Amino acid sequence: MNERWLALMVMAVAGGLVAMQAPINSAVGRLVGTFQAAAWSFTVGLAALLVLAAVSGGLNSAGRARELEWYYLVGGGLIGATYVTSVLILVRTLGAGGVTAATIAGQLTTAVLLDHFGLLGLERSPITLTRMLGVGLLAAGTFLIVRD
């Protein structure tokens, strides 16, 4: 199996885990509160990542983060907090399938635009008719998932 297919399978599994994250965090949120559940999720994630970072080479290079623009340092965390909080609330309305479909549609649309304009350090990759068709089909699929 080549590297590209392995990467695709790993991401498919990770995507499946993300679909599970919404109902898990929502259940915690109903019990302890929305923002408390989001904070709990990030605390557990932070602990796991600190262990992985320490085991895989230490935390010494973390100081190099000062070389980045502020929006790289703050953006990822704020975007993650927005996503986790939104998902744990909206899964109650849209269900796991609806939240996942809307998430993927938003991710793909934004990613295609980021690629097209070469934003955030990405190489430019123009929007093609094929890519537009892919985004359109995903939007139609999202509509079909949430319309009931």
Number of C-alpha atoms within 10 A of each C-alpha: 5 6 8 9 10 11 11 11 12 12 12 12 12 12 14 12 11 15 21 13 18 25 19 15 22 24 17 17 19 13 11 13 13 20 15 15 22 24 15 16 18 16 12 10 11 12 11 11 12 13 12 13 14 11 10 9 9 12 13 9 8 9 8 8 11 9 8 9 9 10 11 11 13 10 11 11 13 12 11 13 17 12 14 24 22 16 25 25 20 17 21 15 11 18 17 19 15 21 24 22 22 19 16 17 21 14 12 17 18 13 13 19 16 19 17 16 16 14 12 10 9 11 12 14 13 14 14 11 9 9 14 13 11 15 19 14 13 19 19 12 15 20 14 12 17 15 9 6
